[in-house]
């Protein structure tokens, strides 16, 4: 009987260990990455030509760091920098360009270790899809 209790206790401890170690990352941890633009669409792109989109896809890189900094390169000669915050529920990404007083809110449509899809919360919301660059 004691052997059964010990085996059961060991099994429960092993199960608890597996569950804790398999726990997924939080949204705030997953967003910290270097993201490459893979697609863009939505109302906000209606005024853009396919050629305009092609010049941005694969060239625009958005890097979000753990300390709340953002850097976006590939849209001109120098990177645009600023800060970001994420809502507590992990559904909104707020970006603020350095030197600007306004913050742009983006709905997080999808977030994983490899993919980020956001939509501007403006009426002409542009939908941007990114893939994580290999670390």
HELIX and SHEET records of a PDB file:
HELIX    1   1 UNK A    2  UNK A   21  1                                  20    
HELIX    2   2 UNK A   27  UNK A   30  1                                   4    
HELIX    3   3 UNK A   43  UNK A   45  5                                   3    
HELIX    4   4 UNK A   50  UNK A   56  1                                   7    
SHEET    1   A 9 UNK A  33  UNK A  42  0                                        
SHEET    2   A 9 UNK A  61  UNK A  64 -1                                        
SHEET    3   A 9 UNK A  69  UNK A  73 -1                                        
SHEET    4   A 9 UNK A  80  UNK A  86 -1                                        
SHEET    5   A 9 UNK A  92  UNK A  97 -1                                        
SHEET    6   A 9 UNK A 104  UNK A 111 -1                                        
SHEET    7   A 9 UNK A 115  UNK A 120 -1                                        
SHEET    8   A 9 UNK A 126  UNK A 132 -1                                        
SHEET    9   A 9 UNK A  33  UNK A  42 -1                                        
END                                                                             
